[in-house]
Amino acid sequence: KAEAQAALQLDSTYQPAREMLAEVEGAVNRVREIDKKLRVSKQHVAEGSLTDADRQLDDVLALDADNAQAQELRRQIREEVARREQRKQQAEAIRQARELWSQQRYAECIAQLLELQKQAPDNTEVAKLLETARNDQAEVEKQKKLAEARGLLGNQKYEQARNVLLALQKGFPQDVAVEN
């Protein structure tokens, strides 16, 4: 730029110097525009507005397709979008599992939670819900067996009632209701 300006000071009509100066100023403006759009894109990322950030990167890459900063930022945005989608799917799966649990469809709930636990082994919410569902399922089974034993006792089928209670006692050794 300085060279072109110096040449124009010597001869203000020298066309190659004018063209070079215009080209340099165009390149400088393009770089400024790219930097501005990159800053705006980073700000959008920081605010969590990934769609807006990605649009800004489209503009940057239209101006400079090989811009390493823009390509790296786009990669980070894509990863974050994937993480958000995964969290969204997990939240939906947990919601469905809670619905199954509230409907006392424990086997389906537990199966769904086990599958989800494979995908997200560190998710404590899944682990807690899985434990709750298993405990509730065991409690329902225990109550059914106790009712069966009471029915057998009422029908004076003592040996069968005893066998049901012995099996229950093995599964619930500390349970007072089973012991009684």
Solvent accessible surface area in square Angstrom, and as a share of the most:
residue,aa,sasa,rsa
1,K,107,0.45
2,A,76,0.59
3,E,140,0.63
4,A,3,0.02
5,Q,75,0.33
6,A,53,0.41
7,A,31,0.24
8,L,31,0.15
9,Q,158,0.70
10,L,163,0.81
11,D,68,0.35
12,S,68,0.44
13,T,102,0.59
14,Y,108,0.41
15,Q,100,0.44
16,P,75,0.47
17,A,5,0.04
18,R,112,0.41
19,E,101,0.45
20,M,106,0.47
21,L,30,0.15
22,A,63,0.49
23,E,134,0.60
24,V,42,0.24
25,E,70,0.31
26,G,39,0.38
27,A,45,0.35
28,V,54,0.31
29,N,86,0.44
30,R,103,0.38
31,V,80,0.46
32,R,158,0.58
33,E,64,0.29
34,I,9,0.05
35,D,62,0.32
36,K,108,0.46
37,K,36,0.15
38,L,7,0.03
39,R,150,0.55
40,V,46,0.26
41,S,0,0.00
42,K,89,0.38
43,Q,107,0.47
44,H,41,0.18
45,V,47,0.27
46,A,89,0.69
47,E,112,0.50
48,G,27,0.26
49,S,35,0.23
50,L,12,0.06
51,T,87,0.50
52,D,48,0.25
53,A,0,0.00
54,D,33,0.17
55,R,138,0.51
56,Q,41,0.18
57,L,0,0.00
58,D,70,0.36
59,D,59,0.31
60,V,0,0.00
61,L,33,0.16
62,A,88,0.68
63,L,66,0.33
64,D,39,0.20
65,A,69,0.53
66,D,121,0.62
67,N,22,0.12
68,A,76,0.59
69,Q,95,0.42
70,A,0,0.00
71,Q,90,0.40
72,E,72,0.32
73,L,12,0.06
74,R,43,0.16
75,R,112,0.41
76,Q,79,0.35
77,I,3,0.02
78,R,130,0.48
79,E,71,0.32
80,E,39,0.18
81,V,75,0.43
82,A,61,0.48
83,R,113,0.41
84,R,96,0.35
85,E,77,0.34
86,Q,88,0.39
87,R,126,0.46
88,K,138,0.59
89,Q,111,0.49
90,Q,25,0.11
91,A,61,0.47
92,E,72,0.32
93,A,20,0.16
94,I,11,0.06
95,R,120,0.44
96,Q,76,0.34
97,A,0,0.00
98,R,100,0.37
99,E,80,0.36
100,L,23,0.11
101,W,80,0.28
102,S,79,0.51
103,Q,86,0.38
104,Q,120,0.54
105,R,106,0.39
106,Y,22,0.08
107,A,69,0.53
108,E,84,0.38
109,C,0,0.00
110,I,20,0.10
111,A,58,0.45
112,Q,44,0.20
113,L,0,0.00
114,L,68,0.34
115,E,89,0.40
116,L,6,0.03
117,Q,52,0.23
118,K,155,0.66
119,Q,106,0.47
120,A,13,0.10
121,P,96,0.60
122,D,130,0.67
123,N,36,0.19
124,T,95,0.55
125,E,75,0.34
126,V,0,0.00
127,A,45,0.35
128,K,139,0.59
129,L,9,0.04
130,L,6,0.03
131,E,108,0.48
132,T,52,0.30
133,A,0,0.00
134,R,114,0.42
135,N,85,0.43
136,D,43,0.22
137,Q,58,0.26
138,A,39,0.30
139,E,73,0.33
140,V,48,0.27
141,E,81,0.36
142,K,11,0.05
143,Q,82,0.37
144,K,120,0.51
145,K,88,0.37
146,L,7,0.04
147,A,59,0.46
148,E,80,0.36
149,A,2,0.01
150,R,144,0.52
151,G,37,0.36
152,L,30,0.15
153,L,81,0.40
154,G,62,0.60
155,N,104,0.53
156,Q,131,0.58
157,K,100,0.43
158,Y,133,0.51
159,E,108,0.48
160,Q,96,0.43
161,A,1,0.00
162,R,134,0.49
163,N,79,0.41
164,V,23,0.13
165,L,50,0.25
166,L,72,0.36
167,A,66,0.51
168,L,10,0.05
169,Q,65,0.29
170,K,170,0.72
171,G,53,0.51
172,F,54,0.23
173,P,88,0.55
174,Q,164,0.73
175,D,33,0.17
176,V,107,0.62
177,A,45,0.35
178,V,8,0.05
179,E,114,0.51
180,N,149,0.77
